[in-house]
Amino acid sequence: MELIFEKSRPGRTAAALPASDVPEKSLEGLIGRDLLRDELNLPEMAEVDIVRHYTRLSRRNFGVDAGFYPLGSCTMKYNPKVNENAARLDGFTALHPYAPETFSQGNLELLYGLAGYLCEICGMDDFTLQPAAGAHGELTGVMIIKRHFEKKGQKRTTILIPDTAHGTNPASVALCGFQVATVRSNAEGGVDIRHLQELMTGDVAGLMLTNPNTLGLFERNIEKVAAIVHRKGGLLYCDGANANALVGVTRPGDMGFDIIQLNLHKTFSTPHGCGGPGSGPVGVKRRLAPFLPVPRIVKKGKRYRWSEDFPLTIGRVRAFYGNVNVMVKVYAYIRALGAAGIRRVSENAVLNANYVMARLKPCYRLAYDRPCMHECVFTAEKQVQQSGVHATDIAKRLLDYGFHPPTIYFPMIVREAIMIEPTETESKETLDEFCEAMISIAREAEETPELVRSAPLTTPVKRLDDVLAARKPDVCWTLC
Ligand SMILES: *Cc1c(COP(=O)(O)O)cnc(C)c1O
């Protein structure tokens, strides 16, 4: 497909303006010569061609509104449009969130109320809505852990992370100057308790855990894990990015977690996008609340106001108080579902994942053969051994069937991993279509492996060199 610059024709314009009836004035003298350019090299096109160009491009984009998106660990659920309508109300869009408190009581009430709901859902005592994404929430959480031990006058150097963890966990820990020690998983995909006991010394500030973990499995020993960490004075951090199997059913705070970050753009049905619409609020138990970022919203009587008056705070983690308009969507989502609806989110997410797991089990080997939570992890090892078809080939072939592929090669401890997260918003018919595509691909892998290895065949761009595409993306058009 031609680029917009290649479609450009000299002199063509998108607007027909009347001739100017005021004298032309040269910019020379007003602006330095070195800043003046004769040519901007902008494309010159007619309006209709511009519209067609961008409409065509937009149709090449794949989103959850276009089809099933079973990307494990990402929770690409459908976002109900009614929440967009709420966020679009003039009262929210026309108000600067830092408008004087007299004018913004409604907005402040919403933010304050949302933090309260998140506390209730997670079993925490306080929440900040400030962090802009999951990884940003992790960073905030680890900063709080660090400040907690500084205040106690304890020098703790290390944070423990299981070998199944999301890559952002060790990155957040390292950014705060802690060392990472890796806790092994046991044969059923949970934390190896013996190894945890060995590693959990007085030098360790805490354990960052994902529950259900990234294998989609619930940590059955969570109470034991919490006791081991707490006995040595450590803190238990929950990477709550994927709370889709928990909400309304069980609460991380009740399991012994001291801190949690939530990814509103995963569990709470708002658009993904780090630093853009993403949002990673952090909840804490009462004793850690003094360290939360400022400004915070405080309530006195019936009035809400911003306050910076928290002397032990870690400070600001963002130039602005979170993605306020995103919070409106989350608030609307929670209010619309209510407690019973939120519970159904988890129940249906778990049911759908187990349904997919059961249907695909005869064709693909399971990494850990036990009931899963909101996602299930297969391995393509059988296909690799039988016909040299890898997880990546299966993922590419799914594109030909019109599906977004699941997550592959994560978690790292599963070779040839295929991690499927169907989410609760999909119908049985959609799940069946997806499963049938996966079953056909398993058959193709046996009968015509070359076909699977050369996929995708129907997409605008065929197979890319993954490494080159990631390291040296060619996204810039230059005049030659
Ligand atoms: C998505 C995810 C993160 C990171 O969240 P971002 O919003 O992408 O920064 C962290 N941990 C887990 C388990 C995740 O799935």
The ligand as a Tripos MOL2 file, in Angstrom:
@<TRIPOS>MOLECULE
LIG
   15    15     1     0     0
SMALL
NO_CHARGES

@<TRIPOS>ATOM
      1 C1          0.3550   -6.1910   32.0430 C.3       1 LIG1
      2 C2          1.0970   -6.6220   33.2270 C.ar      1 LIG1
      3 C3          1.9770   -5.7380   33.8840 C.ar      1 LIG1
      4 C4          2.3670   -4.3770   33.3280 C.3       1 LIG1
      5 O1          1.3060   -3.4980   33.1350 O.3       1 LIG1
      6 P1          1.4730   -2.2420   32.1510 P.3       1 LIG1
      7 O2          0.2210   -1.4670   32.3190 O.co2     1 LIG1
      8 O3          1.6560   -2.7980   30.7850 O.co2     1 LIG1
      9 O4          2.6730   -1.4700   32.6020 O.co2     1 LIG1
     10 C5          2.5690   -6.1870   35.0490 C.ar      1 LIG1
     11 N1          2.3510   -7.4130   35.5230 N.ar      1 LIG1
     12 C6          1.5130   -8.2890   34.9180 C.ar      1 LIG1
     13 C7          1.3020   -9.6520   35.5210 C.3       1 LIG1
     14 C8          0.8730   -7.9310   33.7460 C.ar      1 LIG1
     15 O5          0.0710   -8.7930   33.1260 O.3       1 LIG1
@<TRIPOS>BOND
     1     1     2 1
     2     2     3 ar
     3     2    14 ar
     4     3     4 1
     5     3    10 ar
     6     4     5 1
     7     5     6 1
     8     6     7 2
     9     6     8 1
    10     6     9 1
    11    10    11 ar
    12    11    12 ar
    13    12    13 1
    14    12    14 ar
    15    14    15 1
@<TRIPOS>SUBSTRUCTURE
     1 LIG1         1 GROUP 0 **** ****
